[in-house]
């Protein structure tokens, strides 16, 4: 029986509403996604906020680094004239255990705060620690996170699957490796899978032939930037949103 490729809502849906907003995440939940990925940075008042970039220039009507704003100040900014930057706690309260959550450590010094929030929410109704996965392109941040938290699952983000990627994954006892689709070498993929790592490629668009090829090497999921509606109607065979 052919394995199903599972799709993850990357930053919620992308077009309408804008990514990394409560409205986007709500829409993603309504469309049936069972796993949602968000980016986090820490602001000047110490809270974790959900925003992709380290600055607010591109996504809001403000200018400056996220780390220089308090949460109250960030809340006064607007994305596309109407949406707010949410805190991580607001996002988790909205999801309320309806989906698994991938938290990408996009900002520096986020490890301690993210670990604390996961520990807090893992004790709440509708949540379990295994519903959280912490990822980052910043490998130093992942090592730091692992040094303080060996209970939460870790995923290694990388633009290319290499021997160094596998070495880091072993160092932080990673649950999964997230390479960019198209940068996948068969031998390294097989070695990673043999070592027990889940492989979760990320890419904007996945042609049918690539999806079928990934199924053959037991790749478990693909993170999509396209809106969930587009994923649901894509021609990829046996697609499951998860």
N, C-alpha and C positions, 0 to 999 in steps of 0.2 A: 504493500500500500504506500503510495507516494506521500511524503511528509508535507504538511501545510506550512507555508511561509506565514509568519505572524507579523503584523504591522503595528508600529508604535507611533502615537501622535507626538511628533517632535515639536516642542514648544507650544503644544495645543495645535489648533488649526492655524494656517498661516495668513490667508488673505483677509477674510472678514469673519469675525473681528481680528484685530492685529494680534500677533503671537505674544505669548507671555503676559496675557491679561486674564482677569477672571472670566470675562465674557467669552474669550477664546476657549478657555478650559471647560467652561460650562457647555459650550457648543460641542466640543470634542466628546464630552461625556454623553451628551444626548445622541450623538452619532454612534455610540457603542464602543468606543475605544476602551480597552482594559488596561492600558499602560500609557502614562503621560510623562514626557520629559520636560523639565524646566531648568533654566539657568539661574544661578544665584550669585549675588555679590553682597558684601556687608557694607552698611551705610555708617555714617558718622556717629549715629546714636546707638549703634551696636546691633540693630536688627538685620536679619537676612531679607533681602528684597529680590524679587524675581524680575530680572532684566538680562538681556543677552550681552550687551556691551558694558565696558567699564565706565563709559560716560553716557550722558543722557542726550547728547547732541543730535544723534540720528533718529532717535525714536520719540522724542518729546519736544515740547516748545521751549525747553530750557537748554542751558549749556553748562558743562562742568563734569567733574568726575563724581560717580555715585558715592564714593567714600567721603566726599566733602559735604554731602547733604545729610541732614537728619531725616528720619522717616517722615516727620511732619512736613518738612520742606519738600520731600519727594512727592508727597500726596497732593501738593498744590500744582504739580506739573500735569500736563495732559498729553496723552498719546492720541494723535489724530483728532485733537480738539475736544475729546470727550472721555477717553479711557484713562484710568489711573495705573500707576505702577503698584502692583500688589506685594504684600509681604509674603514670605514663604508660609507663615502660619495661616494667612488668609486663604492661600491656595490649598493647603492641606485640609482646612476646615470645609472648604467647598467640595473637595473630592470626597472627603469623609469615608474613605475605604472603598469607594466604588471602583477604583482602579489602582493598579500598582504605580509607583512614582519613581522615576529616575531623576535624581538631583545632580546636575552637573556643576561642579565647583569651578565656576568661570572666573571668580575673583580670588585674589590672594588672601590668605588668612581666614578662610571660611570653614576650615576643618572642624575646629572645636565647636563652633556655633551649630553647624549642621549635625554633628554627632549628638549634641545636647537635644536638639529638636526631635531627631529620630527616636532617641531614648524616651522623650516625653510622650510622643504620639504612639509609640509601640505599646504603651500601657493603656491607651484609650480603647473604648469599644470600636469595633469595625476595623481596627488596625492591627497588624502584626509586623514585627521587625523585618521579616522576609519579604514584605511588600515594598521595601525600599532598596534602591540600588544607587550607590554614589559613584559618579564617574568624573573624569577630568582629562583634558589634554595636558594639563600641568602635572607632570609625573611627580614632582617634588611635593605637590599638594596631596597627591594620593598616598605617598609614603608617610606624610605627616598624619593624614587621616587614619591610616592603618596603625600607626604608633599609639593612637589614643582609642581606637575602636576596632576590635577584631571580631565583633559580632555582626556588624552590618555588611551586607554584600557590596563588593567593589567591582567596578568595570573600568577597564583601561581604554580610553579613547586614543585613537591614533590615525594619522592620515595614511599610514602604510604599515602593513603587518611585517615585522622584521624579527630577527633573533633577539634584539634588544627588547622588543615588545613582550616577547614570551618570557624573557628574563625578569622584567619588571612585574609581569603578571604573577610569576611565582613568588617574587619578593613580597608582594602585598596580598598573597593568597587570593587572587582575583576570582570572582565568580564568572566573569565574562570579559571578552575582548571585543572592542568596537572599531574595526578598521573601515576605511572608506571603501565602498564598493568599487571595483575596478583596479584595486591595489592588492588583490588577493592571489597569492601564489599557492598552487595546489599542495605542494609538499609542506609548507608552513601551516596551511589550514589544517591539514591532516594531523600534523604534529600537535597543534594547539588543541584540537578535538581529542586526540589520544591522551593529552595531559589533563583532560577533564574540563577545559574552558568552554563556555558557551560562546558562540560567535554571533555577534549582532552587528552586521554592516549598516552603515548609514550612507544615504545618497538621496538626491532629489527625485530622480526618475529611474525606474528599474524596467528595462525592456523585458519582454516575455522570455526571450532565450536566455538572458542572464539570470532571471529568477529560477528557471528550470535547472540551469547549471548549478546554482547555489543549493538547490534542493538535493542534488546528487551528493554533495559533500556535507549534508546534514546541518547547513546553516539554519539557525533557529528563527531569526527575525531581521527585519529591515526597518530602520527608522526613516520615516518619510517627512519631508518638509512640505509636500503638497497637502492641500486641505483633505480632511478625511473623506469628504464626498468623492473626491477624485480617486482615492485609494479603493473605496468600496466598489466603484464601477470600472476600475482598471481591468484590462484583459488578462491579467496574470491568473493562471489557473489555481483554483482551490485556495483563494486568499481568505485568511481569517484575521480579523482585527483583534489584537491582544496586546 
